[in-house]
Amino acid sequence: MKVVACYKVVPEEQDIIVKADKTLNVDKAEWKMGQYDLNAIEAGVQLAEVTGGELVALSAGGQVVDNSKLKKAALSRGPQSLYLVADQALETADCYTIAAALTTAIEKIGGVDLVLCGEGSGDIYAQQVGVVLGQMLGGATLNAVSKITPDGDKLVVERTLENEVEVLEVLLPAVISVTTDINKPRIPTLKEIMAAGKKTAVKWSSTDLQLEVSNKTECISTLAPEETDRKRIVIEGDSDENIAEFYEHLRKVL
């Protein structure tokens, strides 16, 4: 089984500066792999270990994805190789455009049975790239998957819904977006970090892939929410009177 795990490079939340006009400044922010994407990579590692298959990591974005530290961070987590679509035109690309870039890259890699994505990106969290990618590739597409078990030429997956757990058989090829419940991403050892530098990392531009970068949507603005002071109201106990008092305070502010 050949598995591709996709990830996005996002700014470190603690380094983002909120300016007086509520716009965000990420100029001094460190860049990292999206936290939800770590689950996708770990799921790919576990599947490769069980099936004796191959895991490939893939990312698309601005030139920051070609950062040597970030490449080592991805490869140290288990993938045998890494492919990047690095183009400044993709720095502000929307979900559709990123999905198109990933699709073209996956087709160029070739022989891919399964594509794994996180449940959403660590910055925008639109939860769209995985499902759009599945549509573009033409395979079975599932999101909210909390367990994957190989079963011959297919997969048995579980989706944890609001009131039930859905169990499905999925034929390959497929695109699956996994939740954070699926695993606990491992922390790379020093040996794995050192070995990552010897693994294959291939970079493509949009020109290399003959990819036309054209956003389908326009971002008007990204603003931080208005801050409000805490009410500092503490209600102790769980009696009917306590709950009624709690509800009354909520009703006044909503």
Backbone bond lengths (Angstrom), bond angles and torsions (degrees), N, CA, C in turn:
res aa  C-N    CA-C-N  psi(-1)  N-CA   C-N-CA  omega(-1)  CA-C   N-CA-C  phi
1 M - - - 1.462 - - 1.533 109.48 -
2 K 1.327 115.93 128.99 1.461 121.43 176.80 1.523 108.28 -105.02
3 V 1.332 115.33 118.92 1.462 122.00 -174.66 1.521 110.06 -115.88
4 V 1.319 115.82 136.69 1.460 122.05 173.03 1.523 108.11 -113.40
5 A 1.326 116.74 124.74 1.465 122.00 175.58 1.525 108.72 -107.76
6 C 1.328 115.89 121.59 1.464 120.58 -177.35 1.532 110.58 -94.55
7 Y 1.309 115.70 146.22 1.458 119.49 175.70 1.527 109.87 -144.90
8 K 1.323 114.61 159.86 1.465 121.37 179.26 1.515 109.38 -119.47
9 V 1.320 116.47 142.57 1.460 121.80 174.92 1.526 108.09 -90.74
10 V 1.325 116.60 125.91 1.463 121.79 -175.08 1.532 110.30 -130.66
11 P 1.326 118.09 159.21 1.467 119.78 178.38 1.527 111.20 -75.58
12 E 1.322 116.31 148.52 1.454 121.69 175.61 1.531 109.00 -66.56
13 E 1.338 116.10 123.99 1.460 120.91 -173.66 1.528 112.33 -57.41
14 Q 1.320 117.03 -40.13 1.465 120.74 -175.96 1.524 112.74 -67.86
15 D 1.336 116.75 -17.20 1.471 120.18 -178.47 1.525 112.63 -94.42
16 I 1.320 117.72 -4.88 1.464 120.92 -178.42 1.525 109.61 -76.97
17 I 1.316 116.52 130.49 1.464 122.30 -179.35 1.532 109.21 -101.86
18 V 1.324 115.82 128.59 1.458 121.20 175.43 1.526 107.75 -94.05
19 K 1.317 116.96 117.52 1.459 121.41 -177.59 1.536 110.49 -83.03
20 A 1.315 115.57 172.14 1.469 121.10 -175.13 1.530 112.08 -59.79
21 D 1.330 117.04 -31.96 1.470 120.21 -179.20 1.528 112.45 -88.14
22 K 1.353 117.00 11.99 1.468 124.68 177.40 1.527 113.52 75.79
23 T 1.329 118.76 2.47 1.465 120.10 173.79 1.528 108.73 -78.19
24 L 1.330 115.80 162.56 1.457 121.32 -174.53 1.525 110.87 -107.76
25 N 1.317 115.49 139.69 1.459 121.48 177.45 1.528 108.33 -117.29
26 V 1.333 116.10 118.55 1.470 120.67 -178.60 1.530 111.43 -112.45
27 D 1.337 117.10 15.10 1.462 121.22 -175.84 1.528 112.47 -59.09
28 K 1.336 117.29 -34.15 1.458 120.94 -177.20 1.531 112.39 -102.48
29 A 1.302 116.17 8.73 1.469 119.98 -176.77 1.526 111.13 -80.22
30 E 1.332 115.57 137.29 1.460 120.85 170.39 1.529 108.22 -72.00
31 W 1.335 116.42 152.39 1.462 120.46 179.37 1.519 109.32 -105.37
32 K 1.305 116.38 146.36 1.460 121.46 -177.19 1.526 109.95 -148.46
33 M 1.326 116.35 169.52 1.456 121.22 173.59 1.524 108.26 -75.48
34 G 1.329 116.78 140.16 1.458 120.74 179.32 1.516 111.56 -58.08
35 Q 1.319 117.06 136.66 1.458 120.88 -174.04 1.526 112.87 -63.10
36 Y 1.332 118.03 -34.07 1.461 120.43 -179.68 1.529 111.54 -74.07
37 D 1.334 115.88 -26.22 1.457 120.15 -179.77 1.526 112.16 -71.94
38 L 1.329 116.53 -22.65 1.463 119.92 177.87 1.528 110.81 -62.06
39 N 1.335 116.94 -33.04 1.466 120.78 177.21 1.524 111.12 -67.68
40 A 1.332 116.55 -36.41 1.464 120.16 178.51 1.527 110.46 -66.13
41 I 1.328 116.80 -42.39 1.466 120.25 178.83 1.523 110.53 -65.32
42 E 1.325 117.60 -43.79 1.459 120.92 179.05 1.529 110.94 -62.51
43 A 1.329 117.47 -40.57 1.466 120.46 177.04 1.523 110.64 -61.89
44 G 1.335 116.37 -38.85 1.457 120.26 177.74 1.515 112.28 -66.26
45 V 1.330 116.68 -40.20 1.463 121.14 177.79 1.527 110.30 -60.74
46 Q 1.319 116.56 -46.05 1.456 120.65 -178.15 1.533 111.51 -64.96
47 L 1.331 116.94 -39.25 1.469 119.80 177.71 1.523 111.12 -66.67
48 A 1.322 117.05 -40.87 1.469 120.51 178.70 1.521 110.74 -63.79
49 E 1.322 116.87 -38.03 1.465 120.90 179.44 1.525 111.18 -66.50
50 V 1.319 117.06 -41.02 1.470 121.46 -177.15 1.521 111.44 -72.67
51 T 1.332 116.72 -40.57 1.465 121.09 -173.68 1.528 113.20 -95.34
52 G 1.334 117.17 -7.94 1.455 119.06 -174.35 1.512 111.82 70.28
53 G 1.328 115.85 25.84 1.456 120.71 -176.34 1.512 113.37 -92.45
54 E 1.316 115.11 -165.55 1.467 122.49 -176.03 1.520 108.92 -119.36
55 L 1.331 116.42 136.49 1.462 121.82 176.36 1.520 109.80 -114.21
56 V 1.314 114.83 128.16 1.463 122.47 178.14 1.530 107.82 -118.90
57 A 1.330 117.61 134.64 1.460 121.85 174.81 1.525 108.88 -96.38
58 L 1.334 115.66 147.22 1.468 120.53 -176.28 1.523 109.51 -144.95
59 S 1.337 115.70 135.00 1.456 120.46 176.65 1.519 109.75 -141.95
60 A 1.336 116.05 148.11 1.462 121.75 177.07 1.518 108.78 -133.03
61 G 1.330 116.52 135.77 1.457 120.32 -179.55 1.512 111.03 172.63
62 G 1.332 116.09 -160.45 1.453 120.66 177.95 1.517 111.62 -70.82
63 Q 1.313 116.32 -175.63 1.464 120.66 -176.41 1.527 112.61 -62.15
64 V 1.329 117.80 -16.90 1.462 120.81 -179.07 1.523 112.00 -62.36
65 V 1.345 118.55 -25.28 1.468 120.06 -179.01 1.525 111.24 -66.13
66 D 1.349 116.82 -17.73 1.470 120.90 -179.49 1.530 111.78 -89.25
67 N 1.320 116.80 9.82 1.457 121.70 177.51 1.523 110.15 -62.30
68 S 1.330 117.56 130.43 1.467 121.29 -175.07 1.527 112.24 -62.34
69 K 1.317 117.55 -36.78 1.460 121.38 179.20 1.522 110.78 -65.12
70 L 1.321 116.49 -41.67 1.459 120.82 -179.80 1.526 111.47 -69.87
71 K 1.335 116.17 -36.54 1.464 119.28 177.93 1.523 110.40 -64.35
72 K 1.312 115.98 -42.27 1.462 119.83 178.53 1.527 110.68 -66.49
73 A 1.334 116.88 -36.42 1.466 120.52 178.29 1.524 111.13 -61.53
74 A 1.324 116.81 -38.90 1.465 120.73 179.72 1.522 111.33 -72.00
75 L 1.324 116.95 -47.56 1.459 120.73 -175.50 1.525 112.84 -70.77
76 S 1.338 117.10 -26.33 1.467 119.91 -180.00 1.529 112.10 -72.22
77 R 1.320 117.13 -12.09 1.467 120.67 -177.81 1.525 113.02 -90.95
78 G 1.339 117.26 2.87 1.456 118.67 172.49 1.509 118.79 128.42
79 P 1.348 119.72 -24.36 1.477 118.70 179.41 1.526 111.18 -61.27
80 Q 1.346 115.72 145.46 1.466 119.79 177.16 1.518 112.12 -78.12
81 S 1.336 116.59 -25.40 1.460 120.12 -179.13 1.524 109.30 -152.33
82 L 1.333 114.77 166.94 1.457 121.24 -176.09 1.516 109.68 -137.06
83 Y 1.322 115.70 135.77 1.458 121.83 175.88 1.530 108.64 -123.52
84 L 1.326 115.30 137.16 1.457 120.92 -177.98 1.523 110.30 -126.95
85 V 1.330 115.47 138.33 1.458 121.08 168.04 1.524 104.79 -108.13
86 A 1.333 116.48 97.49 1.459 121.97 -173.77 1.521 109.46 -111.18
87 D 1.306 115.67 114.07 1.459 120.46 -178.60 1.524 107.56 -153.85
88 Q 1.321 116.73 131.10 1.464 120.15 -177.20 1.526 111.39 -58.68
89 A 1.327 116.58 -27.00 1.460 120.19 179.29 1.530 112.00 -66.63
90 L 1.350 116.18 -18.63 1.464 119.95 -179.47 1.531 112.70 -91.97
91 E 1.325 117.64 -1.16 1.464 120.41 -175.77 1.518 112.10 -61.21
92 T 1.324 116.76 -37.59 1.468 120.93 179.92 1.530 111.32 -114.33
93 A 1.321 116.50 25.28 1.467 120.55 -176.48 1.521 111.40 -69.09
94 D 1.335 116.01 147.52 1.457 120.63 177.72 1.529 110.06 -83.12
95 C 1.327 115.78 177.92 1.466 121.20 -175.16 1.525 112.09 -60.10
96 Y 1.309 117.04 -41.77 1.465 121.14 -178.76 1.530 110.72 -62.35
97 T 1.329 116.30 -44.42 1.464 120.60 -177.40 1.525 111.15 -67.51
98 I 1.340 116.74 -40.67 1.466 120.07 177.28 1.528 110.09 -64.30
99 A 1.329 117.04 -41.71 1.465 120.49 178.30 1.529 110.70 -61.74
100 A 1.331 116.35 -38.73 1.468 120.31 178.38 1.522 110.89 -65.10
101 A 1.337 116.72 -40.26 1.471 120.62 178.45 1.527 110.57 -65.23
102 L 1.332 116.64 -43.75 1.466 120.25 178.61 1.527 111.09 -64.27
103 T 1.320 116.53 -39.57 1.469 120.74 178.96 1.525 111.36 -59.99
104 T 1.324 115.59 -48.02 1.466 120.09 -179.93 1.526 111.06 -61.93
105 A 1.325 116.41 -40.87 1.466 120.62 179.57 1.528 111.41 -65.66
106 I 1.331 117.02 -43.20 1.467 121.37 -179.59 1.531 110.41 -63.50
107 E 1.312 117.02 -40.01 1.467 120.60 177.79 1.527 110.48 -65.99
108 K 1.333 117.12 -34.46 1.467 120.12 179.17 1.532 110.76 -73.80
109 I 1.333 117.58 -36.48 1.472 121.44 175.66 1.519 109.47 -60.65
110 G 1.327 116.24 -47.39 1.461 122.23 173.38 1.517 114.69 80.10
111 G 1.337 116.03 151.51 1.456 122.64 174.46 1.514 114.98 68.00
112 V 1.334 117.78 22.53 1.461 121.46 -175.96 1.529 110.21 -83.26
113 D 1.333 116.07 128.35 1.464 121.67 178.72 1.524 112.61 -93.48
114 L 1.334 115.74 -36.37 1.461 119.81 -173.73 1.525 110.21 -142.74
115 V 1.331 115.09 135.27 1.466 121.49 175.26 1.525 107.46 -115.57
116 L 1.330 115.61 130.14 1.459 121.32 179.71 1.524 110.16 -114.78
117 C 1.330 115.76 137.56 1.460 122.11 176.24 1.527 108.80 -131.08
118 G 1.326 116.57 157.78 1.448 120.27 172.24 1.522 109.58 -74.24
119 E 1.317 116.74 169.43 1.469 119.45 -177.89 1.521 112.32 -67.75
120 G 1.317 117.62 -21.31 1.460 121.81 178.34 1.514 108.22 -175.11
121 S 1.313 117.34 167.26 1.458 120.00 179.10 1.523 109.92 -78.85
122 G 1.333 115.86 158.11 1.452 120.58 -177.71 1.512 113.99 -76.85
123 D 1.340 117.92 -5.99 1.466 119.86 178.56 1.530 111.99 -113.26
124 I 1.310 117.60 -62.76 1.468 120.83 -177.33 1.523 112.35 -81.07
125 Y 1.331 116.87 -37.32 1.463 123.84 -179.44 1.540 111.84 53.51
126 A 1.324 116.07 45.75 1.469 120.16 179.45 1.523 112.20 -78.36
127 Q 1.335 118.43 -21.90 1.465 123.99 179.66 1.531 112.36 60.11
128 Q 1.323 116.22 35.18 1.460 120.82 -176.49 1.522 114.08 -110.84
129 V 1.328 117.69 -30.50 1.467 120.23 -171.42 1.527 111.51 -59.81
130 G 1.336 118.00 -44.69 1.463 120.55 -177.96 1.516 113.31 -59.89
131 V 1.329 116.75 -46.01 1.466 119.37 -176.94 1.526 111.56 -72.54
132 V 1.335 117.17 -36.01 1.466 119.70 176.91 1.526 109.80 -68.00
133 L 1.311 116.80 -41.08 1.462 122.09 178.01 1.522 110.71 -59.24
134 G 1.333 117.04 -43.76 1.456 120.63 178.45 1.515 112.26 -61.06
135 Q 1.335 116.17 -40.64 1.459 120.35 178.70 1.520 111.21 -64.76
136 M 1.331 116.03 -40.71 1.468 119.98 -178.96 1.523 111.90 -67.86
137 L 1.345 116.00 -37.90 1.464 119.99 -179.04 1.522 112.08 -79.63
138 G 1.323 117.06 -20.70 1.459 120.64 175.77 1.515 115.12 81.47
139 G 1.341 117.97 15.53 1.463 120.36 178.67 1.515 111.52 -100.77
140 A 1.326 116.06 178.22 1.456 120.55 174.56 1.531 108.27 -60.89
141 T 1.327 116.61 138.83 1.464 121.06 -175.44 1.519 110.09 -130.35
142 L 1.347 115.83 124.99 1.463 121.12 -179.56 1.519 109.81 -136.64
143 N 1.321 116.57 143.97 1.461 120.18 172.35 1.525 108.95 -121.55
144 A 1.331 116.35 177.18 1.472 122.78 178.04 1.526 112.77 57.57
145 V 1.325 117.11 35.31 1.465 121.25 -178.45 1.532 109.39 -88.11
146 S 1.335 116.17 126.94 1.465 121.34 -176.63 1.530 113.10 -110.89
147 K 1.343 117.91 -2.27 1.464 120.53 176.49 1.514 109.32 -159.27
148 I 1.334 116.66 138.90 1.468 122.15 177.41 1.520 108.71 -131.67
149 T 1.342 116.24 127.05 1.460 121.30 178.66 1.526 109.24 -127.64
150 P 1.337 119.08 120.18 1.466 120.87 177.25 1.529 110.48 -65.56
151 D 1.323 116.85 141.33 1.459 122.16 179.26 1.521 108.56 -146.76
152 G 1.328 115.38 83.85 1.469 119.77 -178.48 1.515 111.62 66.45
153 D 1.335 115.86 -123.32 1.466 120.44 -178.45 1.525 111.96 -92.24
154 K 1.328 117.15 15.04 1.458 120.53 179.18 1.525 109.71 -140.81
155 L 1.323 115.64 176.57 1.453 122.35 177.24 1.526 109.78 -120.61
156 V 1.313 116.05 146.11 1.467 121.32 169.82 1.517 106.25 -107.27
157 V 1.324 116.39 120.56 1.468 120.00 -176.34 1.526 110.22 -122.25
158 E 1.311 114.54 154.62 1.462 121.12 175.71 1.516 109.21 -118.79
159 R 1.330 114.38 138.59 1.468 121.40 174.86 1.528 107.29 -119.97
160 T 1.311 116.75 118.73 1.456 120.77 -179.85 1.519 108.80 -85.48
161 L 1.329 115.28 106.61 1.455 121.64 -179.18 1.521 109.81 -95.18
162 E 1.318 116.58 -175.78 1.469 120.07 -173.55 1.523 112.55 -61.65
163 N 1.338 117.02 -44.19 1.464 119.95 -175.44 1.521 113.52 -123.05
164 E 1.319 117.72 9.51 1.461 119.54 -176.21 1.522 110.20 -162.14
165 V 1.326 115.45 166.05 1.465 122.19 174.28 1.522 107.49 -111.47
166 E 1.312 116.79 120.07 1.464 122.87 -178.01 1.528 108.96 -93.71
167 V 1.328 117.57 126.99 1.466 123.11 178.85 1.530 108.59 -110.84
168 L 1.332 115.50 126.57 1.460 120.54 -174.90 1.521 110.63 -132.71
169 E 1.326 116.42 147.80 1.454 122.02 169.24 1.525 108.33 -97.70
170 V 1.311 116.08 130.16 1.465 121.32 -175.01 1.518 109.72 -121.75
171 L 1.303 116.02 123.68 1.461 121.34 175.60 1.528 109.13 -83.46
172 L 1.304 116.15 145.54 1.457 121.58 178.51 1.519 110.31 -90.91
173 P 1.329 118.31 151.77 1.465 128.43 4.37 1.527 111.82 -76.40
174 A 1.331 115.19 157.76 1.459 120.24 -177.47 1.524 110.13 -152.30
175 V 1.334 114.48 159.31 1.467 122.60 173.49 1.521 107.02 -122.26
176 I 1.326 116.71 121.90 1.465 121.45 -174.91 1.522 110.05 -126.83
177 S 1.328 115.54 129.72 1.464 121.41 173.67 1.527 107.92 -101.38
178 V 1.326 116.75 125.52 1.459 121.08 -173.12 1.528 111.22 -104.63
179 T 1.324 115.98 153.46 1.458 121.31 177.39 1.525 110.22 -91.56
180 T 1.308 116.31 172.59 1.461 120.39 178.36 1.525 111.94 -73.19
181 D 1.325 117.13 -12.25 1.468 120.57 179.13 1.524 112.53 -76.55
182 I 1.313 117.88 -12.21 1.467 120.48 -171.61 1.526 112.23 -71.27
183 N 1.319 118.30 -28.00 1.458 120.23 -178.36 1.526 110.23 -168.76
184 K 1.304 114.81 177.18 1.461 122.41 171.89 1.520 106.92 -116.30
185 P 1.334 118.32 109.25 1.464 120.31 -176.82 1.528 112.12 -55.71
186 R 1.317 115.32 134.48 1.461 120.04 -179.79 1.519 111.17 -73.94
187 I 1.315 115.65 155.23 1.463 121.64 175.35 1.527 107.89 -96.21
188 P 1.327 117.77 122.15 1.475 119.93 -177.44 1.528 111.97 -60.13
189 T 1.317 115.35 141.51 1.458 121.07 175.46 1.527 109.32 -81.88
190 L 1.317 116.35 167.51 1.464 120.49 178.07 1.526 110.71 -60.10
191 K 1.339 116.55 -39.15 1.463 120.90 178.93 1.526 110.42 -62.50
192 E 1.329 117.85 -41.39 1.465 121.63 -179.80 1.523 110.99 -68.47
193 I 1.322 116.44 -36.44 1.464 120.27 177.93 1.525 110.72 -66.12
194 M 1.331 116.57 -42.11 1.458 120.74 178.74 1.528 111.73 -66.04
195 A 1.341 115.66 -38.97 1.467 120.39 -178.96 1.525 111.96 -70.55
196 A 1.338 117.05 -24.21 1.465 120.51 -177.30 1.522 111.77 -61.17
197 G 1.328 116.57 -32.49 1.452 119.81 -178.67 1.523 113.87 -67.12
198 K 1.332 118.03 -15.79 1.462 122.03 -179.40 1.522 112.94 -96.78
199 K 1.331 116.26 -3.12 1.464 119.97 -178.38 1.531 110.99 -84.61
200 T 1.324 115.03 161.38 1.466 121.54 -176.84 1.520 111.22 -75.84
201 A 1.330 116.47 130.51 1.462 122.53 174.14 1.524 107.85 -131.75
202 V 1.318 116.21 120.25 1.464 122.16 -176.89 1.521 109.05 -113.95
203 K 1.334 116.62 132.09 1.462 121.10 178.79 1.520 110.38 -114.58
204 W 1.340 114.88 133.35 1.462 121.36 174.43 1.521 109.40 -121.53
205 S 1.310 115.80 149.87 1.466 121.71 170.49 1.524 107.73 -101.31
206 S 1.310 116.80 172.45 1.462 119.48 177.23 1.523 110.67 -63.73
207 T 1.340 116.46 -30.11 1.473 120.14 177.53 1.521 110.37 -67.35
208 D 1.328 117.16 -42.12 1.465 121.21 179.13 1.523 111.19 -58.54
209 L 1.334 115.94 -36.21 1.465 120.66 -177.23 1.523 112.56 -94.25
210 Q 1.347 116.00 2.38 1.464 121.28 -175.26 1.530 109.94 51.56
211 L 1.322 113.75 47.02 1.459 121.40 -176.07 1.519 109.59 -102.61
212 E 1.311 116.47 127.34 1.458 121.38 176.36 1.527 108.83 -92.14
213 V 1.324 116.01 114.27 1.468 120.80 -178.79 1.517 108.77 -88.77
214 S 1.318 115.46 110.75 1.461 121.01 -178.57 1.521 108.62 -146.32
215 N 1.335 116.84 102.63 1.453 120.85 -178.94 1.528 111.55 -63.45
216 K 1.327 116.02 138.29 1.449 121.68 178.01 1.525 112.19 -89.21
217 T 1.319 115.73 -13.68 1.462 120.68 179.14 1.528 109.34 -129.57
218 E 1.331 115.52 160.03 1.464 121.30 178.59 1.516 108.93 -121.90
219 C 1.327 116.43 128.52 1.461 121.56 177.28 1.522 108.59 -85.37
220 I 1.319 116.39 115.62 1.464 120.91 -178.77 1.526 110.74 -76.68
221 S 1.327 116.47 -45.94 1.459 120.32 178.60 1.519 109.55 -164.82
222 T 1.324 115.56 157.08 1.464 122.34 173.09 1.517 106.93 -127.17
223 L 1.324 116.36 113.24 1.457 121.24 -173.66 1.520 111.13 -122.82
224 A 1.318 116.02 144.96 1.459 120.99 173.57 1.526 109.03 -74.16
225 P 1.326 118.34 147.57 1.467 120.26 179.71 1.530 110.86 -68.04
226 E 1.312 114.95 155.85 1.458 120.24 177.10 1.526 110.02 -64.87
227 E 1.323 115.82 137.73 1.448 120.09 178.17 1.531 110.18 -86.86
228 T 1.303 115.93 141.93 1.458 121.02 177.00 1.532 109.35 -127.91
229 D 1.318 115.83 147.64 1.457 119.79 179.40 1.523 110.57 -71.22
230 R 1.305 116.11 144.47 1.463 120.96 175.52 1.523 109.87 -66.73
231 K 1.330 115.91 144.11 1.457 121.15 -179.30 1.527 112.21 -76.56
232 R 1.317 116.00 -23.81 1.467 122.03 179.86 1.533 112.29 56.44
233 I 1.313 115.37 38.66 1.463 120.98 176.39 1.521 108.45 -102.80
234 V 1.306 118.07 120.00 1.458 122.75 -178.20 1.528 108.82 -115.21
235 I 1.328 115.72 124.04 1.462 121.28 178.71 1.514 107.67 -115.18
236 E 1.286 117.64 117.94 1.453 122.55 -178.93 1.521 110.54 -98.31
237 G 1.354 115.23 139.34 1.461 119.98 178.51 1.513 112.14 104.88
238 D 1.345 116.43 165.75 1.463 121.70 -179.20 1.518 111.87 -130.44
239 S 1.322 116.27 27.71 1.465 119.73 178.14 1.516 110.14 -74.88
240 D 1.323 116.68 168.71 1.466 121.10 178.42 1.523 110.59 -59.38
241 E 1.328 116.52 -36.58 1.465 120.14 179.42 1.525 110.83 -67.09
242 N 1.344 116.29 -41.18 1.462 119.97 177.77 1.523 111.36 -62.15
243 I 1.322 115.78 -44.22 1.470 120.33 -179.37 1.516 110.69 -65.06
244 A 1.348 116.50 -39.57 1.463 120.26 179.18 1.530 110.49 -65.12
245 E 1.314 116.13 -39.55 1.464 120.25 178.40 1.524 110.64 -65.81
246 F 1.343 115.43 -42.56 1.470 120.53 177.84 1.523 110.65 -60.58
247 Y 1.318 116.56 -45.13 1.472 120.93 179.06 1.519 111.24 -61.32
248 E 1.321 116.93 -40.80 1.460 120.56 -178.20 1.526 111.09 -63.09
249 H 1.331 116.96 -39.94 1.462 119.97 176.95 1.528 110.91 -65.89
250 L 1.338 117.34 -39.91 1.456 120.58 177.77 1.530 111.00 -63.24
251 R 1.323 115.72 -42.75 1.468 120.49 -177.69 1.520 111.78 -60.46
252 K 1.326 115.96 -34.42 1.465 119.70 -177.69 1.524 112.97 -70.72
253 V 1.336 116.67 -29.22 1.467 119.42 -175.91 1.514 113.73 -98.08
254 L 1.321 117.09 -12.41 1.469 119.50 -178.66 1.521 111.32 -92.84
